[in-house]
Structure formats: structure tokens, C-alpha cells
């Protein structure tokens, strides 16, 4: 897979994989569940998937057929991006009103590309394709995001249907396994560098889960994630979250973030609360700041703090609540919020990995 495909696979896996205790359809209990509707409800991710699916469309197709339920949002966005009309195909013909199998137009004589989200055995897809063919549709290819590798490809082929998937489940797991953010096998340096590499910006959901889903974060989400990951994977590092209250003047802002961000800082300076970590390494405590990318970390020395000297407050049981208390006590949101927005806009102007 290309680097862009690997990144897209990671995003799907991280968005949809849940951990906990789940009872499966078979009755078995699993500690992991893959919720496909989570990646379909993410507008940014859905758009990326639609753009990738277009490449898989067969020549001569004149309409899309989105299968109830998961294929409908995918077909809708593929339709918007490609300009092709789309039909919405029910699992069973409606028993009232128009009594149609598919909504959105006529079926007879049309060359359809069938779209589904995830294919396991392919049984329902085959049934839907049979029904569409009985209504006069020509179908040679089925597109999906994920092939679960459970016989679906072979079953569809026996019905004269070629399956084209963006990813197999194995490819999703492989992509996640080489991502240091989720891999238990990465080194300490790889983990910290992976967090530093995430673009700066507040995720729409200001949580660790939001950061992982949207692949962006601030000092708050990055270091909260990193503290948890270090305790789990490298407990000897004894990570400690620290909040620093400091005043940032224009000169330091220009040095750290550039002229555009410095213009937001008033002449009297900006009071901010910055989150970073201290860890134990080779018998001594060092500082780790993963807020922004920079020169490669040597794995031994402290990383430069993206703030000015100030007063430090080691975090306790609820770092987020403690940080909010410090922000209310010391910061002026009318000044601080535009500054954070300026930093995010500078980061967004950089080329996207996708």
C-alpha cells in the first residue's frame, strides 16, 4: 500500500475499533468490536473513502447502487464526488406506496456499480444483486471499503460479481500495527516521535479519542495520551504531567511560532497554561514536550519546552480539570483563544499527509 493508503487504513481502524466487552451475533463474548458505522459517520473520513472508491468504478457504469444500510452514505458521497446518480436499495421491497426495491430512479437497463461498506460472506449483497438483475440491471462489480476475508470475494465471484475492496481486514490491522500510536511493539523514541508528528490543532472532540481519530492535537491531548501510553508500555519512565503557567511576550512568540502568531500577542504579553511531561530515563528526570514536531529526539535528553519559564504545577488524578482551573484563574480567553486559533491555522496551511 502507498503511504496515503496506509494512513487512510489507520484512520478507519482507529475510528472504528472499540475495546471492552461485547457479545457477538454468534453469542461469543469479545474484548474487541469493529463498529463500521463510526467511520461512515465521520464526514472527513467519508469524503476520503468516496474519493478512493471512485478509482474502483468499472468503465461504462451509469449509476450507483447503495445497499441498505451501510452502503447508502458511501454511495451518496461517491455520487456527489463523481457526478453519477445513485439508487438506494432496500433489503426487501417496500410493501406500500410505490412498492419499490430501490429508491431514486429506474433500474431497468442501467449498468450499476453496487456499493457496500463491509462484506463478510456476501450473502445479502448477492441477494440484492439478484433482485436488481431481475429488474433489468446490469451488474458486474461490487465495491466495498472492507473485505473481512470470510469468503465474500469467492461467493460473489461464483455469481459473476467482481469484488473490489479498498482494504482487507488484514491490511487494516497491519496498518495499525506499524503505527507507533497504537502499536505495543514500538520503541520509546518511535512513540514520542509519532506524537510529536501529529499536526497541532484542537480536535472537534477535545479528547484523546478525538485526537487519534482526527490525527491532530494540542499540548493537552498529546501529553494526556502520551502519559497513558508510557504508563502502559514503558512503566519504568514514570511519566508525570506538569502544567506551567507562564507569560509569553511577542519576541518569544515570534521565536517559537513565527510572525503571524506573534501579531496576536498583546504588548503586555499573553498568560497561558502549557502541559508537558517529565519522565525517568537512565536514572534521571527529563522533560518531554511533544506539542510540536522538531529535530529528531536523541532518546536521552530533554526535549525543548514550547513555552517560557514560569510556575509549574504537577498534575494529580484529574489533569484536565486541574488545567481548566489554572486557565480560569490566570488566562484571558479573549486573548488566548485567538492565539490558539492562529497556531492551528498555521499548522493547517502545511501540506496534508492525505
Secondary structure, DSSP 8 states (H G I E B T S, - for coil): --HHHHHHHHHHHHHHEEEEEEE-TTS-EEEEEE-HHHHHT-HHHHHHHHHHHHTT--TT--EEEEETTHHHHHHHHHHHHH---EEEE-SS--SSTT--SEESS--TT-EEEEEEEEESS-HHHHHHHHHHHHTT-EEEEEEEEEE-SSSHHHHHHTTT-EEEEEEEHHHHHHHHHT-TTT-TTS-HHHHHHHHHHSEES--SS-SHHHHHHHTEE-HHHHHHHHHHHHHHH-GGG--EEEEEEEEE-HHHHHHHH-HHHHTTS-TT-EEEEEEEEEEEETTEEEEE--SS--S---SSS----SS-SEEEEE--S-HHHHHHHHHHHH--HHHHHHHHHHHHHHHHTS----
